[in-house]
Amino acid sequence: GCFIDSASRDLPRNPWGGPRTDATNELCHSSCRAEGYRYAATQAASWCFCGNSYGSQGVDSSSPMGGCSAPCTGDSTQFCGGGWRNSVWDLRPDGAQLLQDEDAQISNTTAVQHDGWDG
């Protein structure tokens, strides 16, 4: 799914400390998973963010992909979010899955939170 972000950050942790020229979704997933987070998000082609909740700032449903159509700097066949837009992935034990807008039960005031794994 394509989720809105701002300077207050929907997913708070940037494991890379800034943008990367070799960014891919998989690299972001492994970085966030290594730090113990449940969700990973790519943004603006070259950024990665991690957290245990997402969606606090809403969904970009302006088009089928929302604003999440920036080609990743490390693999132009992948999409890595967009300007202030996060492509959010669930880092499940059986593999990462891109979250769809309908997967989230969100409003402008309630974020999806996960405090542990469900078996």
C-alpha positions as CSV (number, residue, x, y, z in Angstrom):
1,G,0.0,0.0,0.0
2,C,1.0,3.6,-0.3
3,F,0.9,5.4,3.0
4,I,1.4,9.2,3.6
5,D,4.4,10.4,5.6
6,S,5.6,13.7,6.9
7,A,8.5,15.2,8.9
8,S,7.0,13.6,12.1
9,R,7.6,10.1,10.4
10,D,5.0,7.4,10.3
11,L,7.7,4.7,10.8
12,P,10.3,6.4,13.0
13,R,13.6,4.5,12.4
14,N,15.9,5.2,9.4
15,P,18.4,2.3,9.6
16,W,20.6,3.7,6.8
17,G,21.0,7.2,8.3
18,G,20.0,8.7,5.0
19,P,19.3,7.9,1.3
20,R,21.3,5.2,-0.6
21,T,22.2,4.9,-4.2
22,D,21.7,1.1,-4.0
23,A,18.3,1.0,-2.4
24,T,16.0,-1.9,-3.0
25,N,13.0,-3.2,-1.1
26,E,14.9,-6.3,0.0
27,L,17.8,-4.3,1.4
28,C,15.3,-2.2,3.4
29,H,13.5,-5.4,4.6
30,S,16.8,-7.0,5.8
31,S,17.9,-3.8,7.5
32,C,14.6,-3.4,9.4
33,R,14.3,-7.1,10.2
34,A,17.9,-7.1,11.6
35,E,16.8,-4.4,14.1
36,G,13.8,-6.3,15.1
37,Y,11.0,-4.3,13.5
38,R,7.8,-5.7,12.1
39,Y,7.3,-3.2,9.2
40,A,9.6,-1.7,6.6
41,A,8.9,1.1,4.2
42,T,10.7,2.5,1.2
43,Q,10.3,6.1,0.3
44,A,11.4,8.5,-2.5
45,A,13.4,5.9,-4.4
46,S,16.3,5.8,-1.9
47,W,15.1,5.9,1.7
48,C,14.2,3.1,4.2
49,F,12.2,3.4,7.4
50,C,11.3,0.9,10.1
51,G,8.6,0.6,12.8
52,N,6.2,-1.5,14.7
53,S,3.2,0.5,13.5
54,Y,2.2,2.3,10.3
55,G,-0.7,4.3,8.8
56,S,-0.9,7.1,11.4
57,Q,-1.0,9.7,8.6
58,G,-3.4,8.0,6.2
59,V,-3.4,6.3,2.8
60,D,-2.7,7.8,-0.5
61,S,-5.4,6.4,-2.7
62,S,-5.1,9.0,-5.5
63,S,-4.4,6.3,-8.0
64,P,-3.9,2.5,-8.0
65,M,-0.3,3.0,-6.8
66,G,-1.0,6.3,-5.0
67,G,2.2,8.3,-4.9
68,C,4.4,5.2,-4.6
69,S,5.8,4.8,-8.1
70,A,9.4,6.0,-7.7
71,P,11.9,3.4,-9.1
72,C,14.3,2.2,-6.5
73,T,17.9,3.6,-6.9
74,G,19.3,0.1,-6.7
75,D,16.8,-1.7,-9.0
76,S,14.7,0.3,-11.4
77,T,12.3,-2.6,-11.9
78,Q,11.1,-2.1,-8.3
79,F,9.1,0.7,-6.8
80,C,10.4,2.4,-3.6
81,G,7.6,4.7,-2.4
82,G,7.5,8.3,-3.5
83,G,7.8,11.8,-2.3
84,W,6.5,11.7,1.4
85,R,4.9,8.4,0.5
86,N,5.8,5.0,2.0
87,S,5.5,1.6,0.3
88,V,4.9,-0.4,3.5
89,W,5.9,-4.1,3.9
90,D,4.9,-6.6,6.6
91,L,8.1,-8.4,7.5
92,R,6.4,-11.7,8.3
93,P,8.5,-14.8,9.2
94,D,7.5,-16.5,6.0
95,G,8.6,-13.5,3.8
96,A,7.9,-9.8,3.4
97,Q,4.5,-8.9,1.9
98,L,3.6,-5.5,0.4
99,L,0.6,-4.2,2.4
100,Q,-2.4,-3.1,0.4
101,D,-4.6,-0.2,1.5
102,E,-7.4,-2.6,2.5
103,D,-5.1,-4.5,4.8
104,A,-4.9,-1.5,7.1
105,Q,-7.7,-0.5,9.5
106,I,-6.6,3.1,9.8
107,S,-8.0,6.5,10.3
108,N,-6.3,9.9,10.7
109,T,-5.9,9.2,14.5
110,T,-5.3,5.4,14.7
111,A,-2.3,3.6,13.4
112,V,-2.0,-0.1,12.9
113,Q,0.2,-1.5,15.8
114,H,1.7,-4.9,16.2
115,D,3.4,-5.8,19.4
116,G,4.4,-9.3,18.6
117,W,4.2,-12.2,16.2
118,D,1.1,-14.3,15.9
119,G,2.5,-17.8,15.7
